[in-house]
């Protein structure tokens, strides 16, 4: 998968959907933004800052949070411990090394609040590996939300979910604070149109359309690509 | 549902109470031990405690961080040689020798870790092994400084205090208490570490390093810290061994020592801290009892190891946990029928 000449700019607080047929390079594009991959050429800016040379963890600290297309969890740890790892990093507690984690009241409170908000509080002490696929997907998003990111990259958040789970997930995403900039890769057009302010369409690694949902819906190239594939 | 939860809580409480009693009993036995057994068995206990510290230190790397080091003897042996030099050339006072060992092994771990932690998996294993073997060959070859294959002898037992208020742990019994104190302190500190947010950071790295990076963790720094902590406690264990035998030997650096401590971890159960203590006891004591029955005790030891790897990969701790869960289930069903 490759991306070429993709130049997009997203406003703070915007909700942007990235769509395109399989193999269009959507996830590759996310990997470039989050730092998992380094671009051969081109620059990536967050606000005014050039973040192209920064490694993954430093971009994360600047406020880029992401979820993964395939669940990428700490499977051997419990639900609580998974979220704790995300929260303790943001609270700057990750290197406190002689005081038991359970005695940090602020940490405990935040983890529990997050799990309650996502409806996972019943599963607190279950290992992540024993959750259903949909629950794992929720935990995947809980990890990214726990970072309180300024820019949130969601890679197919509803993939493999039941219709009911999808509805709940869309509601949850819609209820995120408006100052969080959101980039969503999604195949489900209902999800795309209910969440996105603007849509970027990728095809074979290039941007073929970029605009409001109405503009993109009427774009002949987009129709051609989608109908051609079907 | 609530009834089940409360029953479960009761069963857990019973276990907790039993555990408190068991630990109390163990503490009493540990304190009275020198007066209960013959000197030979006291020596065995000293060795077990020293190797327990060594094994716990490796557990921080292998069990908690998921870094499989096959060169942990480097720091064990370095601790032994450092205390030997300091004691022979300067003083046997712990106020000097302990800081020398701690700082020396920490620096060595920083250097070795700087190179080793850039690699992972089998390469990490090879780099750590190479580092330990390098120290070993220096110890063997550079005999004018290291005493060659004979090692360094004449390491006197440690002392504390100054002038008329000083005390030397000369007798076996007094040295036992010193080692017991070091063991308890190491256990307590390492327990605190693995329960801390930092300890959870290490487990996160073990489970999924890529995700830790995506969460904003500079995993290199944390792995480095784990490597240094493990190195320092291994060094303290090596220091105690040299003081006990009054001798630092090149074998302390050799790969078989690294292998032995790894076997202790696997037999005891990694990622538990308690497991390595049990593993150290089994692997250190078994040969003594086996050798009274058979000359082929090494074969039996090897078979024991293979059986553990095949049938109890979680080690003794895994077996205990399985046993306990079965117990909880049984008490459950009994409660339900009654």
Interface residues (C-beta under 8 A of the other chain):
Chain A: X34 X36 X55 X56 X57 X58 X60 X61 X65 X66 X68 X72 X73 X74 X75 X76 X77 X81 X84 X85 X86 X88 X89 X90 X93 X94 X95 X96 X97 X98 X99 X100 X101 X102 X104 X107 X143 X147
Chain B: X189 X192 X193 X195 X196 X197 X198 X199 X200 X201 X203 X204 X206 X207 X208 X210 X211 X212 X213 X214 X215 X216 X217 X218 X219 X222 X225
